[in-house]
Amino acid sequence: MPHARITRIMFDPSKYDAVLAVAKSIDFSGWPGLKLLAFSRHAEDRLVATAGYEDKAAADANTENAKASLGKIADFMTEEPLVREGEVIWGFDGDQSMTPGYMRHVFVDFDSSKYDALMSYFDTTTERFRGVPGLIRVRLGRILENRMVSIAVYDNKASSDAGQENLRAIMSGMTEFVTGDYNIREGAIVLHHDLR
């Protein structure tokens, strides 16, 4: 089963160019099982690294690679990285020919006793996602027994903003499953690797 790992990196914003230069210098081609990796800037002092692996074993096998890579930018960090990860439980692929330019992460708690019904609901949303111009892919990851994250990748912020009407309609259909508020984090993709 595919696996996603999301790492929040807080850094000194005056050192952004140095952080990005280090991130760009990392050779990810030798990471077994790594399929996709994107760094998105969610705030002046925050980068989010989102990695997609073949499975959890591949993600675990690359833990030391990730630690070594983060160690290269440790001097610029203002706090310890925060890692969230989990199994990818649902996905949608849009136009893969577009260049990824913007990413939105939506975290939410759900009633775990309704997990199967929630997955059935997501299976009904494909056509709605298909109608969103600029949407490249969506992945839904289960990061805790009762928490999931939706990761949406767009070609740019304008497409992401325009797609919010469809997203709100999808989220309104989830009210019977959701038990908390939506926590939305988003930003421009500043570094992207597709190793598939």
Number of C-alpha atoms within 10 A of each C-alpha: 10 20 24 27 21 23 18 20 24 20 22 15 16 11 14 16 10 13 21 15 11 14 18 14 9 13 9 18 12 10 17 15 20 24 20 17 20 24 26 24 22 20 14 12 16 19 25 25 20 22 20 25 25 18 18 20 14 18 25 14 14 18 12 11 16 15 12 13 17 20 12 13 18 18 12 18 19 14 12 12 17 11 13 15 21 22 21 24 14 15 16 18 15 19 14 12 8 13 14 22 22 27 29 22 22 15 21 16 20 22 15 16 11 13 14 9 13 18 13 10 15 16 13 11 16 14 10 13 20 16 12 19 16 25 26 24 20 20 20 23 24 21 20 15 13 16 18 21 26 19 21 21 28 28 23 19 19 12 17 24 11 13 19 12 12 15 17 11 12 17 13 11 15 15 11 12 18 20 15 13 10 14 11 12 16 20 21 22 24 16 16 18 15 12 15 9
